[in-house]
Amino acid sequence: MPTVVFDIVGPLVVYYGLKGAGLSNVTALVISGVLPAFRVVGGLVSHHRIDAIGVLVLAGIVVGSAVGVVSHSARLVLLEGVVPTAVFAVVCLGSLATSRPMMYRIALGFLGPESTRGQEFVDLWRHERFRHVFRVITVVWGLAYLLEAAAKAVIVSSMSISSAKAVTQVLPYGVGGAVALWNVWYAKRRRAEGERIRAAALQVGSTSDAPAGLGVGVLEGGRDPV
């Protein structure tokens, strides 16, 4: 509910209310960005740690607002949402060339690297099937957010400011929801496949190769790794 209030309904109500009161598009857009910025800052403070995604969102709001005020361009203000989305997508895809893909790092951060579950999760990295799962997930998330950034840019450049504001405000949650649903489906599929491999390995008396779905339970809502 806080996300809906601060990130979707609240900003739209503030924007259209200020527009109806006679304020300019730029002013209404900048002020409506205060609510999501407030939520991000509140999240950073309450969790007592730096959230890279939250920082990107906040930076996008601040930069977009500053550029919009200086240029008096409402479209540049709206484009603030493109920056963190594109950066996250590029970081995800770029992380495939590093020792750990981004979605693995995010999942580990969610579990807590010092917790028992986190340590088990770290140990699972030695299994190739486990590494493959998180590479695939990272690719899908990276491509999805890259497409979202491109879609936002097209929407902002081709639609009226009022319409673009509404669409770009809701779009991230549609994309996020779709990718999350895919994540759950993929995790369940890999879990089932892993259990079949485990059963076959037990029949021949060997469990040296970890199940393909090992450890992806965290992606289905934080359940313990298998």
Number of C-alpha atoms within 10 A of each C-alpha: 6 10 14 13 15 20 23 20 15 18 25 22 13 18 26 19 14 18 17 11 10 10 14 14 20 23 18 22 28 21 14 22 25 20 18 22 21 14 18 22 15 12 15 16 12 9 9 9 9 11 16 12 15 17 16 18 21 23 17 22 24 18 17 26 27 16 17 23 16 9 13 16 15 24 23 20 28 28 26 25 24 22 19 22 25 19 17 21 25 15 15 24 21 15 20 17 9 9 7 14 23 25 22 22 15 14 18 19 13 12 19 14 16 12 11 11 18 19 14 15 24 16 11 17 17 11 15 13 19 22 17 15 20 21 20 15 21 23 19 18 23 25 16 17 24 20 16 23 24 13 15 23 20 13 20 23 15 11 13 11 18 16 13 19 23 16 15 22 19 15 15 18 15 12 16 15 12 12 17 16 13 15 18 17 14 19 23 17 13 22 21 16 16 22 17 15 18 19 15 13 16 12 10 8 9 11 14 10 13 19 24 25 25 25 26 27 18 19 20 16 10 12 13 16 17 13
